Amino acid sequence: MESGFDSHFLWIYWMFKNISNLFTKNLQPDSQRKKQLLSFSKEISVHFNDLVLLDMAFHHRSATNEVASNGIRYNNERLEFLGDAVLGMATASYLYETMVGVPEGELARIKSVVVSEMTLAPIALDMGIDRYLVLGKGEELSGGRRKKAILADAVEAVIGAYYLDSGYQAAEKLVLHLIVPEIDKVLAKRHHKDYKTMLQEFYQKKYKTCPVYEQIKCTGPDHDRTFWVSARLGNVSYGPATGKSKKEAEQAAARIAWEAIGEE
């Protein structure tokens, strides 16, 4: 698909590229890590000119001992931020150009599903991202390699890294390779359901108000927390449900409420 490279993205590209060059100087991965990064690139059929960018995409913030010589933390949060924007732009453009006549609300609904944590985390596992993550000891011990939020963030970071490395068109091609099959699942109603969005749309349309999520408690140490959340519709509460993040617990509570009101 042909895509314009608008001036806003061009400005973001050069800003992040220049900052990235400062951040990654003198951070070349060792030979063993280079082999791993090249193996990952081959698996997803892309080529990185700068393996430092790809390596950074796998470094979770918990690995705070990975610090550059200038004191800047070496993690994927900035790449995740950038990749989120590229992911959203490429997905929105594809939906706009291929689904002619479909209302904006429906396009937004489809986009919200396919760029969500619930969709990106399984994509990360399919890509093998869990094998390449660099985590802090606590996060490693608590099962961080299988946490949806960490996996989804890493997908966005890889997209951001590829965008800086090879430009928008290359990054867009990667995004569509990953996302178009998920769009097809949504259209065929075979996707992972976003119960929180479904519940909100239904309840807001019927009662002109939104569900309320209440955190009941949070247990466990900082690196391995479990959140307990209930979903309240009017005067009725459903749950509580648990999750390793508030988002995950809210999704679980929303599913309980959705199934209870018979909208499955």
Phi, psi and omega in degrees: 000130177285141180217134176290148181251086191289162188298331179296314179291327178297318179295315178299319180302308183292324179298309181291325180297315181293318178295319180299320179300324178290320184289323190262000178300134180067024181241030181298130178292155179288175187299321180295317179293322178300319178299319179296316181294321177294323178296317178298314180302318180295320181298325181257009174060046173230164177234125176258127173285326183242101182290342177297320178298314179296318179300317180298326182299337182264354183272108177285153183298341179292340180273060187288351177283350178275085185243135179290164183297336179269009175088001181277132182293136184262087177216178190263010187296319179291320177295324177298315178303313180292316181297326177300318180293317179294317178302313180296317181296312182296319180292314180298318179298316180297314180297317181298318186278334185258338183250066182295133178089352179280132182299154182303321181299320180289321176299318180295322180296313180298315180300317182298328180285312189283342177256012183279164177302322182297328179273318185290327181298312175297326176300317179301318180293321177297326180282346182081018183300326182302332182285340186253355182297145173246113186240158171289164185300316181297316180294324178297314182292333182269010177083031183301333181293345180247005180283130185300317183297316180295317180295314180297317179298323181292324176300312180297322179294320177297318178298316178298319179295318181292325176299313178294323184286317191232000177095172187294315185299320178294317180294321178298319179299318178295314180303312183293326175301323182276323193265327183303316176301328178287324175297318178299323178295319178299314182294330179267004180060038178245014183275167171292124185285135175269087186297328181295315178292317180299316181295318181296315181298316180295310186291323180292321180292321185277322186241001178060028177212168185251152172299153178242130180255130183240124176281116182280314179196170177221124183241161176094166179291168184305323184274355182211063183274152172236126181259140178244118186227141174244155177251126181249125175247105185066239180262005183251132178252142179239135183111205007283159175241158183246158176196161180278356172217164179297320179300316181295319179293321178295320176299317181294320179293321178297323179295318178301315181294317181300314182290329181289327181271003171079026181260008179296000000 
